[in-house]
Amino acid sequence: MDRVAHGTSARGSKCVAAKLTEADVLAIRKNEERLSQKELSARYGVAVGTIGGIAQGRAWTWL
């Protein structure tokens, strides 16, 4: 929690292994094109479960 408070936490796009940016996550949540989770996962290069977690608010919860 201390790293989060000071802004030194490596979460989100600051993480070296992150494939998504904050803008990508917000676009996935809006899903204005009404794409399926499978189509979104192909577009962003992540697993379908990752898209589901983002859409349901279990992943990237701080956004």
C-alpha positions in Angstrom: 0.0 0.0 0.0 2.9 2.3 0.6 4.2 2.0 -2.9 0.7 2.7 -4.3 0.4 5.8 -2.0 3.8 7.1 -3.3 3.2 6.2 -6.9 6.1 3.7 -7.2 3.9 0.6 -7.6 4.5 -1.3 -10.9 0.9 -2.0 -11.7 -0.9 -1.3 -14.9 1.1 -0.2 -17.9 4.1 0.4 -15.6 4.5 -3.3 -15.2 7.1 -4.7 -17.6 4.9 -7.6 -18.6 1.8 -5.5 -19.3 0.2 -6.0 -22.7 -2.5 -3.4 -22.2 -2.5 0.3 -21.4 -4.9 2.2 -19.3 -6.6 3.5 -22.4 -7.0 0.0 -23.8 -8.7 -1.1 -20.5 -11.1 1.8 -20.6 -11.9 1.0 -24.2 -12.5 -2.6 -23.4 -14.9 -1.6 -20.6 -16.8 0.8 -22.9 -16.9 -1.7 -25.8 -18.8 0.8 -28.0 -18.5 -1.5 -31.0 -20.3 -4.3 -29.1 -17.6 -6.8 -29.9 -17.5 -10.3 -28.2 -14.9 -11.1 -25.6 -13.2 -13.4 -28.2 -13.0 -10.6 -30.7 -11.6 -8.2 -28.1 -9.0 -10.7 -27.0 -7.9 -11.1 -30.6 -7.7 -7.4 -31.1 -5.6 -6.7 -28.0 -3.6 -9.9 -27.9 -4.7 -11.1 -24.5 -6.6 -14.1 -23.2 -10.4 -14.2 -23.2 -10.3 -14.6 -19.4 -8.4 -11.3 -19.2 -11.1 -9.5 -21.2 -13.7 -11.0 -18.9 -11.9 -10.0 -15.8 -11.6 -6.4 -17.1 -15.2 -6.3 -18.1 -16.4 -7.6 -14.8 -14.1 -5.3 -12.8 -11.9 -8.0 -11.3 -8.8 -6.9 -13.2 -7.5 -3.3 -13.4 -9.8 -2.4 -10.5 -8.2 1.0 -9.8 -9.4 2.4 -13.1 
